[in-house]
Amino acid sequence: MQRALISVYNKNGIEEFAKELNKLGYGLLSTGGTAKYLKSFDFPVIEVSEYTHFPEILGGRVKTLHPIIFGGILAQRDNPNHIQQIKNLDTIDIVVVNLYPFLETLNRGAPIEEIIEMIDIGGVALIRAAAKNYKDVLVLVDPDDYKKTIELLRNNTMTLEYRKYLAAKAFQHTASYDSHIAAYFSEDLFQEQFTLTGKRIQSLRYGENPHQKAFLYKTEDGYPLDAEFLSGKELSFNNIVDIDAALRFLYDFIDEKAVVIIKHNQACGFAVADDLLTAYIKAYEGDKESAFGGIVAINGVVDEVLAREIYKNFYEVVYAIDFSEKALEILQEKRNLRILKGSTKRTNWNYNIKQVGAGFLLQTEDFLKLDNLDVVTKVKPDEKTMEDLIFAWKLCRNFKSNAIVFAKDGQLVGAGAGQSSRVMSVRIAGMRAQERSVGASLASDGFFPFKDSVTLAGEYGIKAIIQPGGSRRDEEVIEEADRLGIPMVFTHRRHFYH
């Protein structure tokens, strides 16, 4: 008799799947809670302990670990020796298992005793055994696969390709599960073996360019964009990258009314104000030319007035904490405009990965600290100037290095980034700021190797500078700032962002 073994924590869809298996003539084996659940629908279920004549022991820690079970799964049907050895046993041709919710239990702060009990043993062994013998045994770990599996079995069209697909998915499932357990037991993020696991949640039209394939994955720790897609065209690869960049800029201004406009993964506009409309207008006026075709992210709720102002320009994406009913109605008149409602807080942002060849670099995330500011010039910044300096410093760390930011009165007025020369970044920021550079504060993500950037800043009318310090020529740089009457603050903390 053909048999299916069902032991699932996630019972979504299992009633209908078991019903269809029963119709197809499969004898149903099950364990504990799953057996009780299926019996409540009057399915003819045999409990594993009854089938093996061996009761569950150790409080349920040992249920399925038995030769009768694993012999029925692992026997190769085309191997006469295997068939001879299990001649008194039924084969188990379908294994339906999903695992204890280890990560969910961990994330809700359960006590260690409960977390340990969520480390599945028998379930993982069943999945691996069935996947190993995929030519003869179907293994299902995802309820989304139930419907197609039944259709193929019913129509007698099961393929080896589909069996391999299920086996691969099974091994991915157990690998992901084990990676979270390993991370839990590791006291250090940078353990000897680091495993990054994710679940594909979206196929994208293409990648950065039309000839590249691309997909969006989520880790088990949370959704990559904590947002609800309200309307518009499907998000592209580049849209998602730009939204992530926008959230990086907003993160340090989470308690303020802030607006950022991103173009090609860089901020072309950023402002804070007492109200969002003013913040948006200031952000847009920071670089009207570059704003065209960018994305807007807003740390607040978009109302009708703000929506009408946003509507005047062409954007790819508008991202905000929420939208009023009328604001949404206005923005949705642009059918292709992607509108997302979501959080502007960044969570589970503990490490950073960069691919290098066939490997990767792993580092802790670069968080902002303002606990070691040091005024190094004779001339001192007043309170308002210090506010501008801190504002510029917060912005600067999210631009590509070498980064230079000009800021004034809560507004980004010019930026230069991604240059091989720091003085060139100063020139680009000055070019973008033009006359607005007069009276602005300058932030640099790295130290000045020479005094030339300070001299140039003086020519642009910069009133104050903030930078990490640490150059061998710091003394010359400070002397030049004093000569020009420009207050300079050292942060003693670099923020390169390659």
N, C-alpha and C positions, 0 to 999 in steps of 0.2 A: 504493500500500500504506500502511495506517495504521501509524505507528510510535510506540513509547514510548522515551523516553530516560531511562535510569536511571543516576544517579551519586550514591551515598550513602556517607557516612562511617559513620552508624549503620545497620547492616545488619539490625536487628531486623525480622523478618517479611518481608524482601525476597524470600527464596527462594519462599515460597508466593505472594506477590503477582506475581512474575515468571512463575511457573508458570501462574497463572490468566490473565494477560495473553496469554501464548503460546497458551493454549487458545482465547482469543477472537479470535485471528488477528493480534495485534499483532506487528510485527517489533521486535526488541529491539536498541537501541543502548546502548552503555555505554562507560565509560572506565576505564583503569588497573586499580586494585584491585577495583572493582566488577565489571568485565568478567571478570577472573580468577576472582572468587568465583562468579559466575553460571555460568561455563563449567565449573566443578567439578561442577555438577549436570547437565551435558550440555544446557544450554539453548542454542538457536541464537542466539548473541549476536554482533552485529557491533560491533567496536570503532570508536569515533568517528574515530580516525586513518585507519582503513581506509575508512570511509564518505566522509570528506572528501578522501581522498588527500593529507592533510597530516599529517606526523608531529607528535607532541608535541614541544615545544621548551622550552628554558630550565628543564630539570629538572622538567618537568610543570607549570610555571606557566601555559603556554598549551596547552590541550587542546581545548576546545569553542568557543573564540572564532573562529568561522568563518561566512561568509555562508550556506553550505549548511545549517548548523545553525540559525542564527537566522532565516534566510529561511523554513525549514520550520516554525518556531514562530510567527513574527510575522505571517505572511501571513493576511489576513482572508479567510475562505473564501467570503464573499458579495461580495467585491470583485473583479470581472473583471480589473481591471488587475493586482492582486496575483497572481491565479492565472496570468495570462499570463506574468508575470515569473518565476514558479517552476515553469513548465510541465515542466521537466526534473528537478524535485526532488520528493521525497516530502514530504508534510506530516508534522510531528511533533505528534501529538495528545495525548500524555500526557508530562509532564515530572515525574520523581520525583527530587528532590534534597534532601539535607540537608547542612549545611555543616561545614567543618572545626571541630574543638572548640577555638575560640580561648580562651574563658573557662576551660575546664578546664585547658588548657595553661598559661595565666597563673596560675591558682590553685595549681598544683602547683610553682610556682617555677622553671619552665623558663628556660633562657637566652634572651636577647633574640632571637637568631637563629632559634630554634625558634618563639618566639611570633609573630614577623613572618611566618614561613612558614604559620602557621595563619590568616592573613587571606585568606579565600576571595575569589577574583575571578570566575572562570568560573561557579561555583555560584550566586553572587548574581545575576549577569547572566541566567543561565538562568531562575531563579525569577521575576525581575522581568519578563522577556519573556513567559513563559508566563502570569503573572498579569495582565499588561496585556491579553493576548489571550484572557481567560478564557472568552469566548463560544465559542471554538473549541478551546481547549486546557485540559486538566485539569492542575492543578499540585498536587503533593502533597509536603509537607515534614514530615509527621508520620505515623509508622507506624500510629498509632491510626486513621487514616482509610482504610487499605488495604481493610479488610473491607467497609465500606459502599460504597466506590467500585466494587469488584468486583461486589457485588450489584446496584447500579444499572446497570452496564454489561451484566451478564449478562441482566438482565430488561428491558433497553432502556427504563429509566425515569429516565435521567439528566435532571436539571432545571437550569434556569438559576440557580435559587436556590442549589442545592448548588455549582454552579460558582463563584458569587460568594462563597460561604462559604469555599471552598478558596483563592480569590484573596486574600480579606481575611486569612486565616491566613498566607498566603505573605508578604504585605507586612508583617504584624506580625512574622513570623520574621526577615526581613531588617532591619527597623527595630531590633529588639531586638539583633540581632547587631552592627549598626553602632554602636549606642549604647555597647556595651561596648568596642569598639575606640576610639571617640572618647574615652571616659573614660580608657583606657590612655594615650593620647597627651597628654591634658590634664594639666598639672602641678598644676592647682588644681581642687578639687571644684566650685567655683563658676564653671564655664566659661560662656561667653556663651549657649550652648544647653544646657540640662539636660534629659535624657530619662530618665524613670522607666519601666522596663519590667517587666512581671510576667506570670506564667502562671497562669491560673485553675486552681485545684486542688480547689475545693469550692464547690458551690452551697449556700447556707444557707437554712433555712426562711423566714427573714425577717430584717430588719435590727434596729435598735434598737427598732422598733415593728412590729406585725404587718402594717401597710400598706406597709412599705418592703421592696424587693428588696435582696438582699445576696449577695455572693460573697467567697470568700477567694482571694487571689492570693499567689504567691510570687515574689520576685525571683530572678534567676539566682544570687545570692550565697548563698542558703540558705533553708531552710524557715522560715516565720514563727514556728512553734512547733516547736522541736527536740524532739519528743515522739512517743511511740507511744500511740495510743488503745487502751486495754485493754478497756473495756466501758462500758455506759451509753447514755443517749440521745445523739443527735447534738449536737455542740457548736453553740451558738447564737452569733450575732454578739456579744452581750453577754458570754457566757462567754469568748470569745477576747480581748475587750478587757480583761476582768478578769484573765485569766491573764497577759497582757502586763504589767499593772500589778503583779501579784504578783512577776513576775520582776524588775521594776525595783527593788522593795524588797529582794529577796534578793541582788541583784547585789553590793551593798556589804558583804554578810555571807557571802561565798562560802566562806570558810574556817571558818565557825562553824555550830553546830547551831541553825538558825533556822527559825521557823515564822511565816507571815503568813496572816491571814484578811482577805480582800478583800470589800467590799460596795459595789456601785455605783462601782467604779474607785477606791476609797479604802480604806486599811487601817483596819479597826476593831479589829484585834488584831495584835500583833507581839511576839515575844520570842525571846531567845537564852538557852541554858542549857547545862549540861554534858551533858544527854541530851535527845533529841527529845521524849520523853513530857512532861518538865517544861516544855520550851519550848512545846509545844502547849497544855498546861493554862494556862500563864501568858498565852499569846496569847488563848485563849478567854475567860479571866477578865477580860481587858482591857475587853471590851464584849460580854457574853453576849447581850444583847438584839439588837444589830446583827449578830452572827455568824450568826443564823438565816437560812438561804437564801443564804449567801455562798459563797465558794470558799476552799479551804485549799491552800496551797503549802508544801512541806516540803523543806528543803535536807538531804536524807538519805534513808535507807531506812526505810520503814514496817514495823515488826514487828507481831506479833500483839497485843501489849498496847496499842500506840498505835492500831492499827486499831479495837480495841474501844472505846477512848475516843472516837475520831472518830465511830464508829457511833452514839453516843448523841445526836448532834445532826443536824439536817437541813442538808445542804450540796448545792450544785449540782455542784461539781467538787472532786476531790481530785487534786492534782498533786504528784508526788514523784520523786526520783531513781530509786527502785526500791521494790518491795514484796516482802516474803517471801511464800511460797506460801500460808501460812495467813492472812496479813493480806489478801491479795487475795481469798481465799475469803470472808472475813468481809465485806469491803466490797461484794463483788459480790452479796450478799444483797439489797442495795438496787438493784434492776434499773435504775432511772433515774439513779443516781449515775454521773456521768461520771468515769472513772478514767484518768489519764494518767501515763505513765512517761517522764521526760525530763530533759534537762539543766537546771540552774538557772543556767548561765553564759550571758551574753549575748555573742554574736559578731556581726560585721558590723553593728554598731550605731554607725555613724559620722556619721550625719546625721539631722535631724529635719525633717519636712515638715508644714506646716499649710496647709489650703486657705483661700483668701480670695477669695470671689466666683468669677470665672472664672480665677483665678490661684492661685499658692501662694507661701508663704514657705519658704525653705530655710535651715537653720542647722546648724552643727556640734552634736554632742551635748554635753549638759551633764554632764561627768564630775566626780567628787568629787576634791578635793585638800585635804589637811590639813597643808600645809607652811608656813602663814603665820598660825598661831594666836597671838593677842596678848591677854594678860590686861591689861585696862585699868582695873580697879578697885584700890583699896588693899588690899581683902581678897582673898586668893588662894584658888583652889580646891585642895583636897587631891587626891591621886592618884585616889581612888575617885570623887570628884565630877567630875574631868576625864573619867573613863571614861564616866560617865553623860551628860556634855555631848556627847562625841563620838558616842555611841550616838544621842542625840536629834537631833543634827545630820545624821547619815546618814539617819535616817528622814524628817526634815523636808523634805528636798529633793524627795521624791517625792509629797508632798501638793500639792493645788492651792493656789496662792497666793491670798490672803495666808495662809500656813500657820504655825500654832503647834503645837508638840508638847510634851507633858509626858511624861517618861520617868524610870524609876527601876529600878535593879537589873536591867537587861537586859529591861525590859518597857515597852511603850507603855501609859501609863495614861490618856491623854486627848489629843485632838487637835481643833483647830478649823481649818477650811480653806475656801477658796473664798468668803471674805467680802470685802465692799468695804471693811470697816474692820478694821484689825489688832487693835484692842482688843476688837472683837466676837469675833474668833477666840480671843483669850485667854479670854473669858467662856465660850465654847462648850467649849474644852478643860477649863476648870475645872469646868464643869457635868458633863462626862462623867467626869472624874477623881474628883470629890467629895473625900472625905477622903484619897484616895490622892495628892492633889496635895502634901500636906505632905511635905517632904523630896525632892520630885521636881526634876529639872532641866528647864529650858525652852529650846527651840530655836525661833528665828524665821527664816524663809527670807529675809526682808528686814529692813532697819533699822527701828528704832522712830522714827517722826516726832515723837512726843511722849513724855513720861515716864509718861503715864497707864498704859500697858501694864505698866511695871515696878512702879508702885504697886499695880496690881491683882494682879500676880504675887506681891507680898509678902503681900497679903491671903490668897492661896491657900496660903501656906506654901512657895513655891518657894525652893529653896536655892541655885540657880545659874542663870545665863542665858548662852546662846551666840547670837550674831547677827552679821550682816555688818558693822555699823557703816557710817558714811558719811553720816549725817544731819547737817543743819545744827545740830541740837540734841543732838548726841552728848554734849556736855559736861554738859548738864542731865540726860540719861539716866544717864550715869555717876555723877553726883553723887547721883541718887536711889537707884541701886543701892548706893552706898557708905553712904548714910543708913540703908538697910534691912539693911546687912550682907550683901548678895547679891553674890558674885563674878560678874564679867561678862567674857566672852571674845569678842573680835572675830575673825571669820574673814577679813575683807576680801574676801569672795567671796559674791555673792548667788546664790540658787537659785530664782528664780521658775519656776513650772511652770503655765502657763495652760492 
